[in-house]
Amino acid sequence: MSDTPSNIAKAVGVEAMKASPPVAVAAKQDGGFFTLSPITTLTCIYLVLQIAYLAWKWHNEREDRKAKLNACEVPK
């Protein structure tokens, strides 16, 4: 997968769709998003972990692409 704007937009869209159910649960709570209920707390933790995983995945994909490009370079 390359870093073209369409691929990045597609990945962000997919992740936003994955996050929509937890966001809906958190928003539905009586006190709003910032209450201390266990459901809201767990939902926030889930969202943070999902964002961290996506950043880690993108970082690893970028490192893999760099390694492949370096392996294909012809020495001068």
N, C-alpha and C positions, 0 to 999 in steps of 0.2 A: 504494500500500500504506500503510495507516495503522499507527499505533503501538499497536494493541490488544494485550492480552496474548496472545491466541491467535495473532496474526500473528508476534509476537516469538518465541513458543515454537516455532512452525512453522519459522521461519528458523534458530533455534538447533539444532533437531533435524536439519534438512537439513545444516547445516554439520558437526554432530557425526558424521553418517553419512559425509560426505565425508572426515572426518579419521580414521575408524576403521581403514582399511587401513594408513596410515602409522604409527599408534600400535601396531597389531599387529606390524608389522615391527620397530619399535624395541623393543617389549617382548620379542620373540622372541630378541634378541641374547643371547649367553652371559653377558655381564657385566651384563645388565639395561639399563635405559634410559640410564644415565649413562656408558657406555663411550665411547671415542674412535674407534670404528670409523667408516669413511667412510659406511656405510649409515645408522647412527644419526645422525651429524652432518647428513647431507643430509636425513634425515627431520625432524629438529628444525628445520632451516632452512625446509623446506617448510611445516611447521605454523605457524611464526612468520609467514611470508609470507601464508599463508591467513587467519590471524587479523587481520593488518594490513589485508588487502584487504577483509575483511568490515567492519571498523570504518570504513574509508574509504568503502565503499559506503553504509553506513548514514548516515554524516555527510552525504554528497552528497544522499541521498534526503531527509534532514531539511531541508537547505538548499533543495532544490527545492520541497518542500511549503510552507516559509515564504515563498518568493518567490511561489508561486501564491496563497497566502492574502493576501499584501500587495497583489498585483495586483487581487484581487477586492474589496478593501475600498472602501467608498464614502466619499469624503471628507466631513467634516461642515461 
